[in-house]
Amino acid sequence: MTDKPKTDAPDYSKTLYLPQTDFPMRAGLPQREPDLLARWNEIDLYGQLRATSKGRPKFVLHDGPPYANGNIHIGHALNKILKDLVTRSQQMLGFDSNYVPGWDCHGLPIEWKIEEGYRAKGKNKDAVPINEFRKECRAFAQKWVDIQREEFKRLGVIGDWAHPYTTMAFAAEAQIAREIMKFAANGLLYRGSKPVMWSVVEKTALAEAEVEYEDHTSDTVWVKFPVKAAFGRLANASVVIWTTTPWTLPGNRAISFSSKIAYGLYKITDAPADNWAKTGDLLILADKLAEDVFKQARVTSYERTSDIDSGILDALECSHPLKGLDGGYEFTVPLLDGDHVTDDTGTGFVHTAPGHGREDFDIWMHNARELEARGISAAIPYTVDENGALTTQAPGFTGRRVLTDKGEKGDANDTIIKALVERGALLARGRLKHQYPHSWRSKKPVIYRNTPQWFIAMDKAIKGEVKKGDTLRHRALQAISVTRWVPAQGENRITGMITGRPDWVVSRQRAWGVPITVFARENGDGSVELLRDEAVNTRIAEAFEKEGADAWYIEGARERFLGNHANEDWQKVDDILDVWFDSGSTHAFVLEDPVHFPGLAGIERKVDGGRDTVMYLEGSDQHRGWFHSSLLESCGTRGRAPYDVVLTHGFTLDEQGRKMSKSLGNTTAPQDVIKQSGADILRLWVAQSDYSDDLRIGPEILKGTIETYRKLRNTIRWMLGTLHHLTPNDSVAFADMPELERLMLHRLSEVDATVRRAYAEFDYKNVIAALTNFMNTELSAFYFDVRKDVLYCDPASSTTRKAALTTVSILCDAIVKWLAPILSFTCEETWLTYRASEAPSVHLTTFPDGLDKYRNDALATKWESIRAVRSVVTGALEIERAAKRIGSSLEASPLVYVSDMKLFAILADTDLAEVCITSNAMVTNDDPPADAFRLTEVPGVAVVVEKAVGKKCARSWKILPTVGDDPEYPDVTPRDAQALREWKALAKV
């Protein structure tokens, strides 16, 4: 029906019920989408969603706050679109699915930007009053909140954009302060001296979540620690260590070994004269690593003289290799048995500087009491200051820099290595390229340094709780086990992180953030006591509610908050909180604040026996970031996780799987995609991708997405055009429908189950897979193709035509609703084209109910056989068409040979010509000729294509002997003649 027949017959095209619609073939999404956004704003779609879903179970997607410091990138788009897919689909599944967007506004990235401006103007930050500086940080953050808000809205994300949350809002800062004061009250907040990751460039402590590992080339040294003279035959030997941080050697206080490793005493029997390793040297090494050590030391010959028992090592004591330098390093260096020591690399001994590494600190503190009993001081030195310079507690190297202010290598390593050479303590040196921690903001290396910080304890008993073993770690691990993780492997990942994590370093030495709102005083033994007074806490929180956290820094703040305690020796802590504590507290000032966020009021959590669900959704890196800090904060203050479901997604890469970089020119900006193709294309890309892995995007991938969209849109457009002819009187009951319609509604019920399950499981790629297959294969390529003749040509009174129209209406309604969470703009445009009278927006509806009543597995089984036969006929027709023996399939009359009598009976009761879109068809159980067409996958069926007999109908183009049977219309079939009479009658009306 694509070519107009060459005939002198009248033009009957105006009498056909061809599709008619204003829904354009070309989407024009970049121009159309802003109009729909304006309409959503005009009708207050967010407010209507809350009103229409009032009383339903809540599904709250709590927003992980993006950082307010720049335009959004494709990773932001992925995250926000995925969140919108969740909230829209959960809403249409029958929940009150709410989303309040938020922003992280405190912290170093913003502070750093303001400082950059100062440096450019030659302005000294320290000369600016702190609250003036904080005011500039606040203004900077607010500017980017406003910019990002518009960019996120353009993606089609529905949320309470008029009332977002920000961590710098006064109410938020007040609640963050209340949360840290809860940790002070329950005994988990303490000041301690531990090695923490320190950014020399940014001059602040960093948490693990603020660190990324990049390639770095380090100096490596093999160093001899002489055994003390009191140890007999080993008195002339040395224990050899290997380290990639020579600058930490002034902080060395022990050597760690493992009782599980075999060690030996080795003697160098030959070495070059100019070598650091000398002939006759006695070295204690792990047997497995000795050969490699001697290779690095350029030793040409050596021998193993004896075993070294772990009991000997446990008692062994060494001298520091820098002993005597500037009168320092006179202390004893003990050997400590540690589980962290391996014989994979190095020497089998680990240089232990308790001020410069977590494992070093742990083993030192574990042995501290015993060391003191042996007369060895357990004090940990402060050998490196905040500028990365060695202190006076590193005699001989004071002022030498580990890193410069710009994060580049300083002179400390070279100076220390030179001193080792001069003292005969160096065995070998080299360089190693490896993964090393860098600040995720400055992109510069960090160092471990011992410094007083504020910590939240992971393993301390929580004050006021009587349950044995009730620690923050225990609570967090328990909470993980009752949380749903999507994908499931997220549970193992965060479990491992919580199991092995150290105490939480929550203090930062910066200015822009919420201060640690506690008062402390030193005890005589070096410990710190915290003031615990609810009246003081209340004054702080009330001031923050009215004035923000700036109130902490106003002159006279100490006296204002302390009240009756002002004359005591309590000192105000001016460190600010880790921004992860800010974002980890968002549940407390968003999900639990009905005043500022009334749409979230009354959440009943599942763990409390409630019916509501809270989801957190972010990139997989947030297992160590926001998921992690939120879990610890909530478990510490509420005894449970703040979430019921946690979903993680991967990162965005280019088409070759490379990380996106402006320098490589391989970035894809969401703004550009929207400008060129529209936000619905981005939304479809997100939905059809496997978000559990990293996602690739680029021009070629987007071409595929656009093609998928085009096919979906064209199918929707055809349905809309066909439904132009549907009248209120055309509805046909399901029981009265022909088998083909009942079959398609059965398939619709199957797709319904798949789509609902996929949406419930957040499996959007399966939604798209199911719908594209259904729409392209089941509908466009089969049902619609078969039914076009009936829909276009049947009389207006035809029950089959009305049944088809009814079915198309049911199909269209379901498909548009199913696609609405993904193609939110396109489906809204569709809805306004044909259903606006039912609801002002498709997004105010729910997924269709009751489709399971169409289920008919027996009918589906029957039609599997019919469609299998159809595939054989179609294959035969293609061969005839390719050989140019026929043009249109309507020129054919296939003869179908069927050997199976059960199948023969089914086909005898089926209008096979209609199903195969031919003018006629015959079925026989005779033996087929040898040259009949067959398909291996459909045994027992063969087809011979014969030419259709009769005349071509001038209206439907079918070739039938009945053309001309109606004398009033001699050039059409009787069916078309009846259609023409009805059309003429209706035209007069």
Buried (B, 14 or more C-beta within 10 A) or exposed (E): BEEEEEEEBBEBEEBBBBBEBEBEEEBEBBEBBBEBBEBBEEEEBBEBBBEBBEEBBBBBBBBBBBBBBEEBBBBBBBBBBBBBBBBBBBBBBBBBBBBBBBBBBBBBBBBBBBBEEBEEEEEEBEEBEBBEBBBBBBEBBBEBBEBBBEBBBBBBBBBBBEEBBBBBBBBBBBBBBBBBBBBBBBBBBBBBBBBBBBBBBBBBBBBBBBBEEEEBEBBBBBBBBBBBEEBEEBEEBBBBBBBBBBBBBBBBBBBBBBBEBBBBBBBBEEBEEEBBBBBEBBBBBBBBBBEBBBEBBBBEEBEEEEEBEBEBBEEBBBBBBBBEBEEBBEBBBBBBBBEBBBBEEBBBBBBBBBBBBBBBBBBBBEBBEEBEEEEBEBBBBBBBBBBBBBBBBBBBBBBBBBBBEEBEBBBBBBBBBEBBEEBBBBBBBEEEEEEBBBBBBBEBBBBBBBBEBBBBBBEBBBEEBEEEEBBBBBBBBBBBEEBBBBBEEBBEBBBEBBEEBBBBBBBBBBBBBBBBBBBBEEEEEEEBEBBBBEEBBEBBBEBBBEBBBBBBBEEEBBEBBBEEBEEEEBEBBBBBBBBBBBBBBBBBBBBBBEEBBEBBEEBEBBEEEBEBBBBBBBBBBBBBBBBBBBBBBBBBBBBBBBBBBBBBBBBBBBBEEEEBEEEEEBBBBBBEBBEEBBBBBBBBBBBBBEBBEBBBBBEEBBEEBBEBBEEBBBBBBBBBBBBBBBEEEBEBEBEEBBBBBBBBBBBBBBBBEBBBEBBEEBBBBBBBBBBBEBBBEBBBEBBBEBBBBBBBBBBBEBEBBBBBBBBBBBBBBBBBBBBBBBBBBBBBBBBBBBBEEEEBBBBBBBBBEEBEEBBBEEBBEBBEBBBBBBBBBBBBBEEBBEEEEBEBBBBBBBBBBBBBEEBBEBBEEBEBBBBBBBBBBBBBBEEBEEEBBBBEEBEBBBBBBBEBEBBBBBBBBBBBEBBBEBEEBEBBBBBBBBBBBBBEEEEEE
